[in-house]
Amino acid sequence: MEYTQLGSTGLEVSQLCLGCMNFGTGEEWMLGDRDTGIDIIQQALDMGINTLDTANVYSRGESESIVGEAIEGYDREVLVLATKVFGPMGDGPNKQGLSRKHIIAQAEASLDRLGTDYIDLYQIHRWDEHTPIEETLSALDSLVTAGKVRYIGASTMTGWQFSKALHTATVEGYERFVSMQPEYSLIARHEEENLLPICADTGIGVLPWSPLADGVLTGKYDRNGSMPADTRGETFERVRERLTENAWQVLDVVNDIAREHDATPAQISLAWLLHKPVVDAPIMGPRTMAHLEANIGALELELADEEIERLEAPLTPRWRAEDSQ
Ligand SMILES: NC(=O)c1ccc[n+]([C@@H]2O[C@H](COP(=O)([O-])OP(=O)(O)OC[C@H]3O[C@@H](n4cnc5c(N)ncnc54)[C@H](OP(=O)(O)O)[C@@H]3O)[C@@H](O)[C@H]2O)c1
């Protein structure tokens, strides 16, 4: 496994990160089985993946507690634990968002579930239009000062919001976001028109989420529209929404190039992300051990410039405000 520095920081993250959203029982399409989740995480760590991404909201804390159990006995200095705050953790006031009160309460709760003294990368999951960014940054800054968080990061938002956050941190002397988690895959390239140019310009590390577009880029779905059993597409409407004519055109090229390399469509799709200079480390989301072991193969693939052009040719990236929600 090779490691890369996250954005302009000295923090070393594995070229592929392990996304832990599938580990839990929050949705029908998730793995469900806790022990298998722990086995997959430990296998990833044993393969050299050192960066785990989770969130407080993933199965309302269950994913974090699975990660916490899985990392017991591993060298904490090597590990990069990334989690997030924003989404609802219950009903009633102050159970969500980016207020000082909620951030600090949730950071403590995440530390508890993860069974650790500090979070390496604490990310805001979305923009909170009800809380001034100064309050959010000041709360995050205090967590860094208290030694509970090492770096702060952000996820999906509009370009103006992210630019405002970076500018405010500079002007007010708060900790600055060092990373961005945008959705980014061969069939979801809208961030090329929104966040990615900002990240490239400011040295922000990029950790793409849903690099296989919820599994669509594995080639497991077909044009007849039926959803195979035991897939995310069976119960997650977003999968069906992804299956546009344009997506099929991209998939045709992915399948051709996969055949030419004797690789899988998933490996080609991950390799494309690994070849993008703006990307630091895609966050893959295996649900089975076989997914994990196959997807790691993407690290061995070399794509020629001409292949990258072919993969990108069918789609013209366009960003719409709803892409940032
Ligand atoms: N910041 C954010 O807002 C945000 C949002 C979403 C995700 N994330 C992060 O990004 C991570 C990855 O997201 P994601 O789970 O959507 O990633 P993804 O890789 O796009 O989709 C994962 C799904 O792809 C399928 N898959 C993966 N490898 C496969 C293989 N080799 N063969 C067949 N199918 C395969 C599986 O589908 P089946 O289950 O159908 O088999 C798996 O559940 C999450 O765990 C989370 O950490 C962040």
The ligand as an SDF file (V2000), in Angstrom:
LIG
                    3D

 48 52  0  0  0  0  0  0  0  0999 V2000
  -19.7040   12.7160    2.8030 N   0  0  0  0  0  0  0  0  0  0  0  0
  -20.8230   12.1890    2.3760 C   0  0  0  0  0  0  0  0  0  0  0  0
  -21.8590   12.8450    2.2800 O   0  0  0  0  0  0  0  0  0  0  0  0
  -20.8460   10.7360    2.0060 C   0  0  0  0  0  0  0  0  0  0  0  0
  -21.9420   10.1850    1.3090 C   0  0  0  0  0  0  0  0  0  0  0  0
  -21.9010    8.8360    0.9700 C   0  0  0  0  0  0  0  0  0  0  0  0
  -20.8060    8.0530    1.3240 C   0  0  0  0  0  0  0  0  0  0  0  0
  -19.7730    8.6080    2.0230 N   0  0  0  0  0  0  0  0  0  0  0  0
  -18.5670    7.8050    2.3910 C   0  0  0  0  0  0  0  0  0  0  0  0
  -18.1010    7.1640    1.2300 O   0  0  0  0  0  0  0  0  0  0  0  0
  -18.0220    5.7560    1.4600 C   0  0  0  0  0  0  0  0  0  0  0  0
  -18.2790    5.0200    0.1760 C   0  0  0  0  0  0  0  0  0  0  0  0
  -19.5840    5.3210   -0.3170 O   0  0  0  0  0  0  0  0  0  0  0  0
  -20.4360    4.2120   -1.0330 P   0  0  0  0  0  0  0  0  0  0  0  0
  -20.6260    3.0520   -0.1130 O   0  0  0  0  0  0  0  0  0  0  0  0
  -21.6150    4.8660   -1.6400 O   0  0  0  0  0  0  0  0  0  0  0  0
  -19.3710    3.7500   -2.1590 O   0  0  0  0  0  0  0  0  0  0  0  0
  -19.4970    2.9990   -3.5490 P   0  0  0  0  0  0  0  0  0  0  0  0
  -18.2000    2.2670   -3.6910 O   0  0  0  0  0  0  0  0  0  0  0  0
  -19.8780    3.9520   -4.6200 O   0  0  0  0  0  0  0  0  0  0  0  0
  -20.7080    1.9620   -3.3790 O   0  0  0  0  0  0  0  0  0  0  0  0
  -20.5810    0.8640   -2.5300 C   0  0  0  0  0  0  0  0  0  0  0  0
  -21.3970   -0.2780   -3.0880 C   0  0  0  0  0  0  0  0  0  0  0  0
  -20.8300   -0.6650   -4.3370 O   0  0  0  0  0  0  0  0  0  0  0  0
  -20.9460   -2.0580   -4.4950 C   0  0  0  0  0  0  0  0  0  0  0  0
  -19.6210   -2.6380   -4.6560 N   0  0  0  0  0  0  0  0  0  0  0  0
  -18.4480   -2.1630   -4.2140 C   0  0  0  0  0  0  0  0  0  0  0  0
  -17.4430   -2.9500   -4.6530 N   0  0  0  0  0  0  0  0  0  0  0  0
  -18.0050   -3.9380   -5.3760 C   0  0  0  0  0  0  0  0  0  0  0  0
  -17.4970   -5.0340   -6.1100 C   0  0  0  0  0  0  0  0  0  0  0  0
  -16.1900   -5.2760   -6.2040 N   0  0  0  0  0  0  0  0  0  0  0  0
  -18.3740   -5.8490   -6.7340 N   0  0  0  0  0  0  0  0  0  0  0  0
  -19.7100   -5.6200   -6.6860 C   0  0  0  0  0  0  0  0  0  0  0  0
  -20.2350   -4.5860   -6.0120 N   0  0  0  0  0  0  0  0  0  0  0  0
  -19.3920   -3.7530   -5.3570 C   0  0  0  0  0  0  0  0  0  0  0  0
  -21.6440   -2.5890   -3.2690 C   0  0  0  0  0  0  0  0  0  0  0  0
  -23.0120   -2.5930   -3.6120 O   0  0  0  0  0  0  0  0  0  0  0  0
  -24.0670   -3.6830   -3.0310 P   0  0  0  0  0  0  0  0  0  0  0  0
  -24.1950   -3.3540   -1.5930 O   0  0  0  0  0  0  0  0  0  0  0  0
  -25.2670   -3.3910   -3.8590 O   0  0  0  0  0  0  0  0  0  0  0  0
  -23.4600   -5.0270   -3.2860 O   0  0  0  0  0  0  0  0  0  0  0  0
  -21.3530   -1.5290   -2.2410 C   0  0  0  0  0  0  0  0  0  0  0  0
  -22.3170   -1.5060   -1.2170 O   0  0  0  0  0  0  0  0  0  0  0  0
  -19.0430    5.4890    2.5680 C   0  0  0  0  0  0  0  0  0  0  0  0
  -18.7720    4.3090    3.2720 O   0  0  0  0  0  0  0  0  0  0  0  0
  -18.8630    6.7210    3.4220 C   0  0  0  0  0  0  0  0  0  0  0  0
  -17.7380    6.5590    4.2570 O   0  0  0  0  0  0  0  0  0  0  0  0
  -19.7680    9.9340    2.3540 C   0  0  0  0  0  0  0  0  0  0  0  0
  1  2  1  0
  2  3  2  0
  2  4  1  0
  4  5  1  0
  4 48  2  0
  5  6  2  0
  6  7  1  0
  7  8  2  0
  8  9  1  0
  8 48  1  0
  9 10  1  0
  9 46  1  0
 10 11  1  0
 11 12  1  0
 11 44  1  0
 12 13  1  0
 13 14  1  0
 14 15  2  0
 14 16  1  0
 14 17  1  0
 17 18  1  0
 18 19  2  0
 18 20  1  0
 18 21  1  0
 21 22  1  0
 22 23  1  0
 23 24  1  0
 23 42  1  0
 24 25  1  0
 25 26  1  0
 25 36  1  0
 26 27  1  0
 26 35  1  0
 27 28  2  0
 28 29  1  0
 29 30  1  0
 29 35  2  0
 30 31  1  0
 30 32  2  0
 32 33  1  0
 33 34  2  0
 34 35  1  0
 36 37  1  0
 36 42  1  0
 37 38  1  0
 38 39  2  0
 38 40  1  0
 38 41  1  0
 42 43  1  0
 44 45  1  0
 44 46  1  0
 46 47  1  0
M  CHG  2   8   1  16  -1
M  END
$$$$
